[in-house]
Amino acid sequence: SSHDPLAGEDTFTAEDAGIDLINETVGPYKAPQAMGIADYISLFTNDSGFEIGLNEIPNLKRTLEWTGESDTTLNRILSVATQFDNAELDFSFDVSGTTVVRRVINIHKRIGADRNITLYVDKDINKIVTSGSIYDLYTAITPTGGTPESKDGETVDQHPITLEGYQWTDPDGRYMLTKEGVLLDPVANQTWSRLLAKGGAPSVNAAYINRVVTYTATSQATLLQSALSDLKTHNHEAVNYETDIAVLPQNINIGDTIHLADEDEHLYLSARLLELKSSYSMDTHTATLGDYLIEHDQVAAQYRQLAEQIKNLPKTIQYYPWIRYADDDQGTNMSALPAGKKYMAVVYSN
């Protein structure tokens, strides 16, 4: 907290309701058997005052292990959620007056829903800024796994596993695993090899950007899948989007997916609302979007389809009224002017 007497400002952050999760730490842990996500969370939040509320994945079980020296309780239970198919947690509180009387952790497969709402630049959005970065790009990975436990009777020290000597062929034909245990992406190397800077041609077997990564996997099959997943994530330029929102609909909640459109730039995205901060004293609202995905121009396609349907509609004959005035019902002294006439005739023609 801070107190500024000159500006007349007092600033504070209230975190007491969750201080047990934020400040308390937990040590290494290895599950004795397969356990559910609620079992892990209850174990790590024991004596914190929190209880499990909604649980959308009660039947899924995992045997997990954490070898780090210590971690905060909050980080540990978030790690648990990640390892249960990227489940998501939310925290709710029941308050009586100024006292928190109940603390609840809810477990979701995924928070939020797609609201089918599209925000447009120059209407709901001021601008969408696109930026790219190759800071964390690599085209090859040398993975190392965990150390298998010694079997009964073994006296030789175990070493961390690698992919050296592992036999694997990419069914799509893009990635290659060398006999030394290095996973390569020759396609990405055609774009990012340093040999291109000298005017040369990239080699299939050389000039890769290599990353050495350590995993907890204790089998070569699991180690390969972890390394392959990371290589697919980092073998291309990372593109980020920053959206300056002018008007955010009031019915949007944390976790919801919205759609963004910059028609002049032919840019169409979907994004999730990750954070929403409101200042009631300053009357400001800041939304943080993430998990951006590029979408096709679905709205424009609908317009084009509608235009095609209208174009193919049968042309309607238009009729116009023809009005004349006369002295009798036989049309005597017919005139376009009504003065002095007792009868009027209306005929529609094209």
C-alpha distance (Angstrom), angle and dihedral (degrees) to the residues before:
residue distance angle dihedral
S1 . . .
S2 3.79 . .
H3 3.82 136.9 .
D4 3.81 121.5 -153.7
P5 3.84 108.7 -176.0
L6 3.80 93.9 -179.3
A7 3.80 93.9 55.1
G8 3.78 92.2 34.5
E9 3.80 91.4 -126.0
D10 3.78 131.5 140.1
T11 3.81 115.5 -172.7
F12 3.78 124.4 -170.9
T13 3.79 139.7 157.3
A14 3.80 117.7 -143.0
E15 3.81 112.7 -149.2
D16 3.80 102.4 146.5
A17 3.81 94.4 115.0
G18 3.79 91.4 62.8
I19 3.78 102.0 26.2
D20 3.82 91.5 115.8
L21 3.80 90.0 61.1
I22 3.79 95.2 42.3
N23 3.81 101.4 43.5
E24 3.80 104.6 28.3
T25 3.81 118.5 86.9
V26 3.79 133.0 -154.3
G27 3.80 129.8 -155.9
P28 3.81 136.1 -137.2
Y29 3.77 116.0 -45.9
K30 3.80 137.3 -177.1
A31 3.78 119.4 -169.6
P32 3.82 113.4 -125.6
Q33 3.79 90.3 -145.5
A34 3.80 142.1 -4.6
M35 3.80 109.2 -57.6
G36 3.79 136.7 -176.6
I37 3.79 123.9 -111.1
A38 3.81 92.1 -108.4
D39 3.82 89.7 54.1
Y40 3.81 91.9 54.8
I41 3.79 94.3 45.3
S42 3.81 92.7 47.3
L43 3.81 89.3 49.4
F44 3.81 95.2 52.0
T45 3.83 95.7 39.8
N46 3.79 94.6 47.5
D47 3.82 111.7 146.0
S48 3.82 91.7 7.3
G49 3.80 95.2 110.8
F50 3.81 92.6 -115.7
E51 3.79 123.7 122.9
I52 3.79 133.3 -171.1
G53 3.80 114.7 -99.4
L54 3.79 120.4 169.2
N55 3.82 115.9 14.5
E56 3.81 115.6 -174.5
I57 3.83 95.0 178.3
P58 3.83 104.9 46.1
N59 3.81 96.0 145.9
L60 3.82 100.5 50.4
K61 3.82 114.4 101.4
R62 3.81 133.2 -171.4
T63 3.81 137.2 179.4
L64 3.80 103.3 -136.7
E65 3.79 136.5 178.7
W66 3.82 135.1 -166.0
T67 3.79 117.5 -164.7
G68 3.81 100.3 177.2
E69 3.79 119.3 115.9
S70 3.80 95.0 -117.0
D71 3.77 142.5 -23.5
T72 3.78 136.1 -176.7
T73 3.77 115.4 -93.3
L74 3.80 90.0 -118.3
N75 3.80 93.4 53.8
R76 3.79 91.0 46.0
I77 3.80 95.8 54.0
L78 3.81 90.1 44.6
S79 3.81 86.7 53.8
V80 3.80 88.5 51.5
A81 3.81 90.9 53.1
T82 3.81 91.7 49.4
Q83 3.80 91.0 54.8
F84 3.79 91.5 51.0
D85 3.81 94.2 71.7
N86 3.82 92.3 -69.1
A87 3.78 94.6 -61.0
E88 3.81 116.0 -177.6
L89 3.80 130.1 -132.3
D90 3.76 132.4 -151.4
F91 3.78 128.2 -171.9
S92 3.79 124.0 -142.4
F93 3.78 133.5 -178.8
D94 3.79 135.5 -157.0
V95 3.79 109.6 -143.8
S96 3.80 128.1 -165.5
G97 3.78 109.6 -167.6
T98 3.80 102.3 -45.8
T99 3.81 95.3 -26.8
V100 3.80 125.6 97.8
V101 3.80 105.8 -135.1
R102 3.83 100.4 173.9
R103 3.80 134.7 25.7
V104 3.80 118.1 -163.0
I105 3.82 134.8 -173.4
N106 3.81 113.3 -158.5
I107 3.81 120.6 -160.9
H108 3.81 117.8 -147.5
K109 3.78 133.9 179.4
R110 3.80 84.2 -140.0
I111 3.79 130.9 -13.2
G112 3.79 119.0 -128.0
A113 3.78 135.8 8.7
D114 3.78 140.1 -111.5
R115 3.80 104.2 -91.1
N116 3.83 93.8 -167.3
I117 3.80 88.7 -130.6
T118 3.81 120.0 143.1
L119 3.81 122.0 -159.0
Y120 3.81 116.1 -156.8
V121 3.79 130.5 -151.2
D122 3.84 111.7 -110.9
K123 3.79 89.7 23.6
D124 3.81 112.4 47.6
I125 3.83 97.9 -1.8
N126 3.79 128.7 52.1
K127 3.81 94.4 -158.1
I128 3.80 146.3 -31.1
V129 3.81 114.0 -134.6
T130 3.82 115.7 -156.8
S131 3.80 120.1 -157.5
G132 3.79 134.1 172.9
S133 3.79 133.5 -156.2
I134 3.81 135.9 -173.9
Y135 3.80 92.8 -172.6
D136 3.82 93.5 116.6
L137 3.81 98.9 30.3
Y138 3.80 123.0 129.9
T139 3.80 135.4 162.0
A140 3.81 100.6 -157.7
I141 3.77 135.2 36.8
T142 3.80 132.8 -159.4
P143 3.80 106.1 -160.6
T144 3.79 128.5 -162.9
G145 3.79 122.2 -168.6
G146 3.75 136.4 -160.6
T147 3.79 127.9 -69.3
P148 3.82 114.4 -94.5
E149 3.78 116.9 -129.1
S150 3.79 116.4 -102.9
K151 3.77 114.3 -105.3
D152 3.78 121.4 -126.3
G153 3.79 110.5 -75.2
E154 3.82 96.0 16.8
T155 3.79 116.0 128.0
V156 3.81 99.6 175.9
D157 3.78 114.7 100.3
Q158 3.79 113.7 -112.8
H159 3.81 121.0 -125.3
P160 3.81 130.3 -152.0
I161 3.78 111.4 -85.6
T162 3.82 123.2 -112.4
L163 3.80 135.3 -179.4
E164 3.80 92.9 -106.6
G165 3.79 108.7 135.5
Y166 3.81 93.3 5.1
Q167 3.81 113.5 140.4
W168 3.80 115.6 -136.7
T169 3.80 136.3 145.8
D170 3.78 122.3 -165.1
P171 3.83 107.8 -122.0
D172 3.82 89.0 -147.2
G173 3.80 92.9 49.7
R174 3.81 96.2 -128.7
Y175 3.81 105.6 103.2
M176 3.82 127.5 56.1
L177 3.80 130.6 -158.5
T178 3.80 115.3 -153.8
K179 3.79 123.1 -145.5
E180 3.82 87.4 -111.6
G181 3.81 89.9 62.2
V182 3.82 100.1 -104.2
L183 3.81 117.1 138.9
L184 3.84 112.0 -143.9
D185 3.80 135.2 -165.6
P186 3.84 105.4 -157.0
V187 3.82 91.7 179.1
A188 3.81 93.3 58.7
N189 3.80 89.4 42.6
Q190 3.81 88.9 62.1
T191 3.81 87.2 64.4
W192 3.79 104.2 34.6
S193 3.81 106.8 30.9
R194 3.81 114.0 128.1
L195 3.82 88.4 -133.0
L196 3.79 88.8 75.3
A197 3.82 90.3 67.8
K198 3.81 89.5 63.2
G199 3.77 93.6 48.1
G200 3.78 93.0 -104.5
A201 3.77 131.3 129.2
P202 3.81 119.1 -102.8
S203 3.78 115.7 -108.4
V204 3.78 121.8 -131.4
N205 3.80 89.9 -137.5
A206 3.81 104.3 36.7
A207 3.82 148.5 42.1
Y208 3.80 96.4 42.1
I209 3.79 123.6 154.9
N210 3.80 99.4 -118.1
R211 3.81 127.5 -158.8
V212 3.81 123.2 -166.4
V213 3.81 110.4 -148.0
T214 3.80 131.7 178.8
Y215 3.80 120.7 -146.3
T216 3.80 135.4 -180.0
A217 3.82 94.7 -124.3
T218 3.80 114.8 127.3
S219 3.82 97.4 -166.8
Q220 3.80 128.2 62.3
A221 3.80 92.3 -130.1
T222 3.80 92.3 56.3
L223 3.81 91.4 42.2
L224 3.81 90.8 53.9
Q225 3.79 93.3 51.7
S226 3.82 92.0 49.3
A227 3.80 92.0 49.5
L228 3.80 92.9 45.0
S229 3.79 91.6 51.2
D230 3.82 91.6 51.7
L231 3.81 93.1 45.8
K232 3.80 91.0 52.6
T233 3.80 89.1 51.3
H234 3.82 96.0 49.5
N235 3.82 104.8 34.0
H236 3.80 94.3 91.9
E237 3.78 140.4 44.2
A238 3.79 113.2 -72.8
V239 3.80 109.4 -124.7
N240 3.79 119.1 -157.3
Y241 3.78 131.3 -171.8
E242 3.79 129.0 -153.9
T243 3.78 115.4 -163.9
D244 3.79 122.8 -159.5
I245 3.81 102.3 -155.7
A246 3.80 118.9 -158.2
V247 3.81 98.4 179.2
L248 3.81 124.7 19.8
P249 3.83 115.7 -171.6
Q250 3.79 112.5 -114.5
N251 3.80 94.9 -129.8
I252 3.83 93.4 64.9
N253 3.81 114.3 110.1
I254 3.80 135.0 -172.3
G255 3.80 110.5 -71.5
D256 3.79 95.3 21.3
T257 3.79 119.9 132.9
I258 3.79 120.3 -129.4
H259 3.79 132.1 178.7
L260 3.80 127.0 -123.7
A261 3.80 127.7 -158.6
D262 3.80 132.6 -169.4
E263 3.79 100.5 177.7
D264 3.81 94.8 -177.7
E265 3.82 90.1 57.4
H266 3.82 93.5 37.3
L267 3.80 87.5 -125.3
Y268 3.79 118.8 148.1
L269 3.81 121.3 175.1
S270 3.75 143.0 167.6
A271 3.80 120.6 -146.1
R272 3.80 140.2 174.2
L273 3.78 124.8 -125.5
L274 3.81 102.2 -120.0
E275 3.78 101.2 170.8
L276 3.79 138.2 10.1
K277 3.80 120.8 -168.1
S278 3.78 122.1 -173.4
S279 3.79 130.1 -170.8
Y280 3.77 108.8 -160.7
S281 3.81 92.9 -173.5
M282 3.83 94.4 50.5
D283 3.83 93.9 32.3
T284 3.80 91.8 -131.1
H285 3.78 129.6 138.8
T286 3.80 125.2 -164.8
A287 3.80 121.3 -167.3
T288 3.79 123.6 -165.9
L289 3.80 116.0 -154.2
G290 3.79 126.5 -166.6
D291 3.80 144.7 154.1
Y292 3.79 89.7 66.8
L293 3.80 116.9 -168.0
I294 3.80 127.5 -174.0
E295 3.80 113.4 -121.4
H296 3.77 134.5 -168.5
D297 3.80 121.8 -106.2
Q298 3.79 93.4 -90.9
V299 3.81 95.7 157.4
A300 3.79 93.8 50.6
A301 3.80 89.5 47.6
Q302 3.80 89.5 55.6
Y303 3.79 90.5 51.6
R304 3.79 91.4 49.6
Q305 3.80 91.1 49.7
L306 3.80 91.2 49.7
A307 3.81 91.4 49.0
E308 3.80 90.1 51.5
Q309 3.79 91.1 50.8
I310 3.79 91.8 50.4
K311 3.80 91.3 48.2
N312 3.80 90.8 53.9
L313 3.80 95.7 48.9
P314 3.85 113.9 113.6
K315 3.78 109.8 -97.3
T316 3.81 111.7 -106.5
I317 3.82 118.3 -132.7
Q318 3.79 111.2 -122.1
Y319 3.83 119.7 -144.4
Y320 3.81 127.3 -158.1
P321 3.86 127.3 -157.9
W322 3.85 120.0 -112.1
I323 3.85 112.0 -160.3
R324 3.83 127.4 -169.1
Y325 3.85 135.5 166.8
A326 3.84 129.3 -142.7
D327 3.84 144.1 174.2
D328 3.83 94.3 -116.6
D329 3.78 142.9 4.3
Q330 3.82 90.3 -86.7
G331 3.82 92.7 65.8
T332 3.80 96.8 -108.0
N333 3.82 112.6 175.8
M334 3.83 92.5 0.3
S335 3.81 114.2 -160.1
A336 3.79 140.7 173.0
L337 3.82 88.2 -132.8
P338 3.82 121.5 78.0
A339 3.83 97.2 -149.6
G340 3.86 111.2 123.5
K341 3.80 94.0 -3.7
K342 3.81 125.3 125.7
Y343 3.84 100.3 -167.8
M344 3.81 133.5 56.2
A345 3.82 127.5 -166.2
V346 3.82 124.7 -161.1
V347 3.82 119.7 -166.2
Y348 3.85 126.2 176.0
S349 3.78 117.8 -146.5
N350 3.82 138.9 159.6
